[in-house]
Amino acid sequence: MARRKTEPVKHTCPDINHMINTISRIVKDMSNYNEGDEKLDILSQIQDWQSDLKNIGVGRFCDLEDLRNSNSALREWGNEMYNEAESLEEERDILERQLEETKERVRELEDTVTQLTEELEELNK
C-alpha cells in the first residue's frame, strides 16, 4: 500500500541501533578497565559514559523519550489507518450490494425488453 508518505515519523530502528551500540560500547569499555588503571583516566572515562547514558535515558529530552513519542505517534497513526480501512471496507460492502441489486434490476429490465420485443413482433405479424 502506497501510504508510507503519511507516516508521522521516520524509521526508528537507526535510533534504537544507536542506543544499543552506545550501551554495548560502554559495557565493553568497562570490562577493559582493571584495578591497575590510573584513577584519573577511569574518572574521565566514567564522565564520558555518564554523558552518553544521560543522552540515552535521562530527562525529558533524552533519546528514549524521543523514541517513546515516535512510538506513540506511530500507534495513533496505525489506529487511524485501521479505522479508515474499516470504514472503507464497510463502504465497499455497501457498494458491492448496490452493484448486485443494480445488476439484478438490469436483468429484470432486459427480460422486460425481451418480452416486449416478442410481443411487438407478434403484433406485427
HUVEN-V904156 format. One record per residue. N is the residue number from 1. RES is the residue in three letters. SS is DSSP state (h for helix, s for strand, l for the rest). PSI is psi in whole degrees, 0 to 359 (NA if undefined). D_CENTER is the distance of its C-alpha to the mean C-alpha in Angstrom with 1 decimal. Layout:
BEGIN
n,res,ss,psi,d_center
N,RES,SS,PSI,D_CENTER
N,RES,SS,PSI,D_CENTER
END
This chain:
BEGIN
n,res,ss,psi,d_center
1,MET,l,133,11.1
2,ALA,l,45,11.8
3,ARG,l,5,9.2
4,ARG,h,334,8.0
5,LYS,h,345,10.7
6,THR,h,357,9.3
7,GLU,l,138,6.6
8,PRO,l,342,8.7
9,VAL,l,162,9.5
10,LYS,l,174,10.6
11,HIS,l,136,10.0
12,THR,l,350,11.5
13,CYS,h,318,13.3
14,PRO,h,324,16.3
15,ASP,h,316,16.8
16,ILE,h,316,16.8
17,ASN,h,319,19.2
18,HIS,h,315,21.4
19,MET,h,316,21.9
20,ILE,h,314,22.7
21,ASN,h,319,25.0
22,THR,h,312,26.7
23,ILE,h,318,27.4
24,SER,h,319,28.5
25,ARG,h,317,30.8
26,ILE,h,315,32.3
27,VAL,h,317,33.0
28,LYS,h,316,34.6
29,ASP,h,318,36.7
30,MET,h,321,37.8
31,SER,h,342,39.0
32,ASN,h,348,41.1
33,TYR,l,148,43.1
34,ASN,l,177,46.3
35,GLU,l,338,49.2
36,GLY,l,352,51.2
37,ASP,l,154,48.8
38,GLU,l,130,49.8
39,LYS,h,323,48.7
40,LEU,h,322,48.0
41,ASP,h,317,45.8
42,ILE,h,316,43.9
43,LEU,h,319,43.6
44,SER,h,316,42.3
45,GLN,h,320,39.7
46,ILE,h,321,38.7
47,GLN,h,320,38.2
48,ASP,h,314,35.9
49,TRP,h,316,33.9
50,GLN,h,317,33.9
51,SER,h,314,32.5
52,ASP,h,317,29.7
53,LEU,h,325,28.8
54,LYS,h,318,29.0
55,ASN,h,324,26.5
56,ILE,h,314,24.1
57,GLY,h,18,24.7
58,VAL,l,127,27.3
59,GLY,l,171,27.0
60,ARG,l,337,24.7
61,PHE,l,25,23.8
62,CYS,l,168,23.2
63,ASP,h,321,20.4
64,LEU,h,325,19.2
65,GLU,h,320,19.0
66,ASP,h,317,17.0
67,LEU,h,320,14.5
68,ARG,h,314,14.7
69,ASN,h,319,14.0
70,SER,h,315,11.0
71,ASN,h,321,9.6
72,SER,h,316,10.9
73,ALA,h,318,9.4
74,LEU,h,320,5.7
75,ARG,h,314,7.2
76,GLU,h,316,9.0
77,TRP,h,317,6.6
78,GLY,h,319,5.0
79,ASN,h,319,8.8
80,GLU,h,318,9.8
81,MET,h,321,8.1
82,TYR,h,312,9.7
83,ASN,h,321,12.9
84,GLU,h,319,13.1
85,ALA,h,318,12.9
86,GLU,h,315,15.5
87,SER,h,317,17.6
88,LEU,h,323,17.6
89,GLU,h,319,18.7
90,GLU,h,317,21.4
91,GLU,h,319,22.5
92,ARG,h,316,22.7
93,ASP,h,318,24.8
94,ILE,h,315,27.1
95,LEU,h,323,27.6
96,GLU,h,319,28.3
97,ARG,h,317,30.9
98,GLN,h,321,32.4
99,LEU,h,314,32.6
100,GLU,h,320,34.5
101,GLU,h,319,36.7
102,THR,h,319,37.5
103,LYS,h,318,38.2
104,GLU,h,318,40.6
105,ARG,h,320,42.3
106,VAL,h,317,42.7
107,ARG,h,318,44.3
108,GLU,h,317,46.6
109,LEU,h,322,47.6
110,GLU,h,318,48.3
111,ASP,h,319,50.5
112,THR,h,317,52.3
113,VAL,h,317,52.8
114,THR,h,314,54.2
115,GLN,h,316,56.5
116,LEU,h,323,57.7
117,THR,h,317,58.3
118,GLU,h,318,60.4
119,GLU,h,320,62.3
120,LEU,h,318,63.0
121,GLU,h,322,64.2
122,GLU,h,321,66.4
123,LEU,h,330,67.9
124,ASN,l,356,68.6
125,LYS,l,NA,70.6
END
